[in-house]
């Protein structure tokens, strides 16, 4: 079963990074309570939230990447209380 639905509000897939920081907002809806949310930028963990995060969560983070490539991967990974893992990835360009 799909553990959670992750929707990037901002940035959008295929968008361009125009400044030194990236404001990230995502809506996460889950059947079970969320226990962990991780943000990965080019496969490095940039942020992690743990605890009882509920079934509906608005994730917001101001990311300041150390290094921006020509093409960048931004992923949100969530784990629910049943240990189901869901990942959503978008690509951002420089």
C-alpha positions, 0 to 999 in steps of 0.5 A: 500500500502507498503509505503517504501522498507527498505534494511539492507546493514549491518548488515545482519539478523542473524549476530553476534555483535562482538564489542561494536558498530554496524555500521548500513547502510540501503537503504530506497526507498519510493513512497512518501517523507519520513518524519521520520526514527527511529532506534530501538534496542531491542524496544528502540529508538536509533536514529531518523531523521525527516524532508523532507528526500526525496524518496530515503535515505541512512541511516547510524548510529553508534550504541553503545548499552547500553546492548547487549542480547543473541538475539537482535532486530534491527528495522528501522521504516519509516513514509512517507508524507502520514503517511504510516508506514513501519517497517523492523526488523532483529535479531542479536546475541551476 
